[in-house]
């Protein structure tokens, strides 16, 4: 078959798990291999076998180091992939620490889960991969410079363009030859906004047959803010959070978001706009990532501002678990920045468990929160949440600030697409929840009607012809999840919500009789529910 075939094995109808496999003239190339995050139904895909044979993949190209784009690479290698993993030099440096950290987290979380499973007489499970697996995978990484063509085969070459999303992030231009006219494709990766402290504006050439474009904020518009305006918004939130015995917790992605916040906070304190207070980076990963940022500072926009912040006397980094636990003993107002950005793992969950129930606590959400994550629940106003099996009443004040987003908003995505025209055959929208993706598709239909827009579902497969993309239905491939199960809260979220609501209603009842009435109603509802095969 001379036409390329493209498989969408992740980030199709949801934001995480980016994974695309391109087959052309006997060569199979994977673009990204990311971890699924969010609802448990999607996260369980991380434990299941890949829907393809890893050993049959010839090469992997990574757009950037974020775990939802790179986080299953060690699993891929462990399962038999033996080719090169191509990325930019900065992405290689970041993956070296991020993938090992991901392995450590999985080992730790599985150990805790298996302890509970043994108590409940349930089967134990194995981590998706370990830190050692991640170290082995790094031996297959190969750095490629921006804008330089790299040939994978006689008919396949690619080059990177700065995506403006993260240190080392790239869009991937692919050229497939062997026909009368080469087929040109572009995978956007994650596109950064126009104004980002440490990144330049995204760039890429024009004129493609097919584009695969992210749509994370396809239904969202941010106020266009200058550096001064962004810092002004941050200043207001910090001043509102300031309490003599309080703390401001910032769940933040350890790579780039943490460094941006640190630079802005230091500028505000240096200028006297904020009182100087301890700023603690409670993340070994953020500490190691910051060292990489410092090493690349000269190549970064405003890298000098980050270096200055790192030398500030009120900035501290925790490394050991003992240092992290000691933060619970801090007195006086302080700011703690800790991963993960969606509150799904890492030390931020311990900090939230210690502060969410306190009136003097505040939380600042600064990044995208996927459906079903703890961060999304807090952002949407949950009054009670569960952390590590414990029910926590939320009394802390929850703030959100989108000015630090690493993603282009809807208008910026429209402008990015317009800058790539002509798009001769098709534009696939990926890496977005259904509402965001569909709204961006509707807007493209109105403002750029000359572009054919497609919205692939998980594990969908298309033949990319000169006339258009043809949806295939390979007999050997069935979608691992139905469309309605992707990018939405699942039954686990509903169950936890019902349990929390039930416990709250029982607590509000002042007497034993009232609580008994509620419990009888629940039992009656369960007994009346018809059983299905």
Secondary structure, 3 states (H helix, E strand, C coil): CCCEEEEEEECCCCCCCCEEEEEECCEEEEEEECCCCCCHHHHHHHHCCCCCCHHHCCEEECCCCCHHHHCCHHHHHHCCCCCEEEECHHHHHHHHHHHHHHHHHHHHHHHHHHHHHHHCCCCCCCCCCCHHHHHHHHCCEEECCECCCEEEECCEEEEEEECCCCCCCEEEEEEECCCCCCEEEEECCCCCCCCECCECCCCCCCCEEEEEEECCECCCCCCCCCHHHHHHHHHHHHHHHCCCCCEEEEECCCCCHHHHHHHHHHHHHHCCCCCCCEEEECCHHHHHHHHHHHHCHHHCCCHHHHHHHHCCCCEEECCCHHHHHHHHHCCCCEEEEECCCCCCCCCHHHHHHHHCCCCCEEEEECCCCCCCCHHHHHHCCCCEEEECCEEEECCCEEEECHHHCCCCEHHHHHHHHHCCCCEEEEEEEECCCHHHHHHHHHHHHHHCCCCCEECCCCCEEEEECCCCEEEECCCCCCCCCCHHHCCCCCHHHHHHHHHHHHHHHHHHCCCHHHHHHHHHHHHHHHHHCCCCC
